[in-house]
Amino acid sequence: MERITGRVGRPGTKGTTMTVAVIGTGKIGSTLARAFAAADLETVLGSRDPSAVTGAPVKVVTVAEALAGADTVVFAQPGTAVDEFLAEHGPALDGRLFVDAANRLTEPVQHSAAQVAERAPGARYARAFSSQGVEVFAAPVIGGTVSDHLFSTAEQDRAAVEELISAVGLRPVYLGPDQYELVDRALWIWFRLAVAQGHGRHSGFRLLTDQD
């Protein structure tokens, strides 16, 4: 098993040309933005009211400004906010990679792939940063081992999402395209172990193979 004692990133992330807009200035959005910026990804936070945000790890701009300057959008607001966001900003996602980190916990399907396809048909969709708690994003090394992070997207966007996950310090595990519901099931496994069984929210997963 690979043992790592510090934050890691995928080789080659330094000097990347990826520009990232993180939509949402709460714990998850701020934690991800801080990690992206630390990995030298050009990152801004998008907020409805930038003047009301204090202590942000990166520059905070309006949502429209954030989207205009980014090729990758990480949506880190509650799942209940997705529909309103798409109704207002769906056309602005045209040609961009939309990384869905929101969970619709009160609905049968947690991800928003169908909503994005309908309201932002020009966007490319990825499901990531949705199956573990923010505690793992903030400290991805658990007991001396880097936690894995499951994600799904089209093959063409795999490398970009892997770069984002690696920037946070997690080890990306690709489930293939259109496996969004499988990623969602991992969330409930994490909840069962971390919360219901009391292992704690700083709990992660690790895929072990003969290649490790």
C-alpha positions in Angstrom: 0.0 0.0 0.0 1.3 3.5 -0.9 2.0 5.5 2.2 2.2 9.3 1.8 2.6 11.8 4.6 1.8 15.1 3.0 -0.5 16.8 0.4 0.2 15.5 -3.1 -0.7 16.7 -6.6 -0.5 15.2 -10.0 2.8 15.9 -11.7 2.5 18.6 -14.3 -0.1 20.7 -12.5 2.2 23.6 -12.0 1.9 26.2 -14.7 -1.4 24.8 -15.9 -3.6 27.0 -18.1 -6.8 25.7 -16.5 -9.0 28.5 -15.1 -11.5 27.6 -12.4 -14.6 29.3 -11.2 -15.9 27.8 -7.9 -19.5 28.7 -7.4 -20.3 28.8 -3.7 -18.4 30.4 -0.9 -19.3 28.0 1.9 -17.0 25.4 3.5 -16.8 23.2 0.5 -16.4 25.9 -2.1 -13.8 27.8 0.0 -11.8 24.6 0.8 -11.7 23.5 -2.9 -10.8 27.0 -4.0 -7.9 27.2 -1.5 -6.5 23.9 -2.7 -6.9 24.7 -6.4 -5.1 28.0 -5.9 -2.3 26.4 -3.9 -1.8 24.0 -6.8 -1.3 27.1 -9.1 -4.7 26.7 -10.8 -6.1 30.2 -11.7 -9.1 30.2 -9.4 -11.9 32.6 -8.4 -15.0 32.3 -6.2 -18.3 33.3 -7.6 -20.9 34.9 -5.3 -24.2 36.7 -5.6 -22.8 39.3 -3.2 -19.0 39.4 -3.3 -19.0 42.4 -0.9 -20.5 40.2 1.8 -17.8 37.5 1.7 -15.0 37.9 4.2 -11.9 35.8 4.7 -12.0 34.1 1.3 -8.9 32.2 0.1 -9.1 33.7 -3.4 -10.6 36.6 -5.2 -14.4 36.8 -5.0 -16.4 38.1 -7.9 -20.0 38.0 -9.1 -21.2 34.7 -10.5 -21.4 36.1 -14.0 -17.8 37.5 -13.8 -16.6 34.1 -12.5 -18.2 32.2 -15.3 -17.0 34.6 -18.0 -13.3 34.1 -17.0 -13.3 30.3 -16.5 -13.1 27.2 -18.7 -14.0 25.0 -15.7 -16.8 25.5 -13.3 -17.1 23.7 -9.9 -20.5 24.1 -8.5 -20.3 23.9 -4.7 -23.6 25.1 -3.5 -26.5 23.0 -2.1 -28.4 20.8 -4.5 -31.5 22.9 -4.0 -29.7 25.8 -5.7 -28.8 24.0 -8.9 -32.1 24.7 -10.8 -32.1 28.4 -10.1 -28.4 28.7 -11.1 -29.0 26.9 -14.4 -32.1 29.0 -15.1 -30.0 32.2 -14.7 -26.6 31.1 -16.0 -27.2 28.0 -18.2 -26.2 29.7 -21.5 -23.0 31.0 -19.9 -21.8 27.4 -19.4 -21.6 26.8 -23.1 -18.3 25.1 -23.9 -17.3 24.8 -20.3 -16.7 21.8 -18.1 -19.3 21.8 -15.3 -18.1 19.8 -12.2 -21.2 19.0 -10.1 -20.3 18.8 -6.4 -23.9 19.4 -5.2 -26.2 16.8 -3.7 -30.0 16.7 -4.1 -30.4 14.8 -0.8 -34.2 15.0 -0.7 -34.6 13.6 -4.2 -34.2 10.1 -5.6 -31.2 11.2 -7.8 -28.5 13.3 -6.2 -26.7 14.4 -9.3 -27.8 17.1 -11.7 -26.7 15.6 -15.1 -30.2 15.7 -16.6 -30.8 19.3 -15.5 -27.5 20.4 -16.9 -28.1 18.6 -20.2 -31.5 20.3 -20.5 -30.6 23.9 -19.5 -27.0 24.1 -20.5 -26.7 21.7 -23.4 -23.4 23.2 -24.5 -21.7 22.3 -21.2 -19.6 19.2 -20.5 -20.6 17.4 -17.3 -18.6 15.8 -14.5 -19.5 14.4 -11.1 -16.9 14.9 -8.4 -16.4 16.3 -4.9 -19.8 15.0 -3.9 -19.2 11.6 -2.2 -17.1 12.6 0.8 -17.2 15.3 3.5 -15.4 18.6 3.4 -13.1 17.3 6.2 -11.5 14.9 3.7 -11.0 17.7 1.1 -9.3 19.8 3.8 -7.1 17.0 5.0 -6.9 14.2 2.4 -4.2 12.2 4.2 -5.8 9.9 6.7 -3.7 7.7 8.9 -0.7 8.4 6.7 -2.5 7.3 3.5 -4.1 9.5 0.8 -7.8 8.9 0.4 -9.2 8.0 -3.0 -11.9 10.0 -4.7 -14.4 8.6 -7.1 -15.5 10.6 -10.2 -17.3 10.2 -13.5 -17.1 12.2 -16.7 -16.6 11.8 -20.4 -13.2 10.4 -21.4 -12.2 13.7 -23.0 -12.5 15.5 -19.6 -11.0 12.8 -17.5 -7.5 14.4 -17.3 -9.0 17.8 -16.3 -11.0 16.3 -13.5 -8.1 14.2 -12.3 -6.1 17.4 -12.2 -8.7 19.1 -9.9 -8.9 16.1 -7.6 -5.1 15.8 -7.4 -4.9 19.5 -6.6 -7.0 18.9 -3.5 -4.5 16.1 -2.5 -6.8 13.2 -3.2 -6.1 10.2 -5.5 -8.6 10.2 -8.4 -10.3 7.0 -9.3 -12.2 7.1 -12.6 -15.4 5.1 -12.8 -15.9 5.9 -16.5 -18.4 8.0 -18.4 -22.1 8.3 -17.3 -21.5 6.6 -13.9 -23.0 9.5 -11.9 -25.4 7.3 -10.0 -22.5 5.1 -9.0 -20.7 8.1 -7.6 -23.9 9.0 -5.7 -24.0 5.5 -4.1 -20.5 6.1 -2.7 -21.9 9.1 -0.9 -24.4 6.9 1.0 -21.7 4.4 1.8 -19.6 7.2 3.2 -22.5 8.5 5.3 -23.2 5.0 6.6 -19.6 4.5 7.7 -18.6 8.0 8.7 -21.8 9.2 10.4 -24.2 6.3 11.2 -21.5 3.9 12.4 -19.5 6.6 14.1 -16.2 6.3 12.2 -16.1 10.1 11.9 -16.4 12.5 9.0 -12.6 12.4 8.4 -13.0 9.0 6.8 -12.0 8.0 3.3 -11.6 5.1 0.9 -8.7 3.3 -0.8 -8.7 1.1 -3.9 -6.0 -1.6 -3.5 -4.7 -3.4 -6.6 -1.6 -5.3 -7.6 -0.4 -2.1 -9.3 -0.1 -0.3 -5.9 
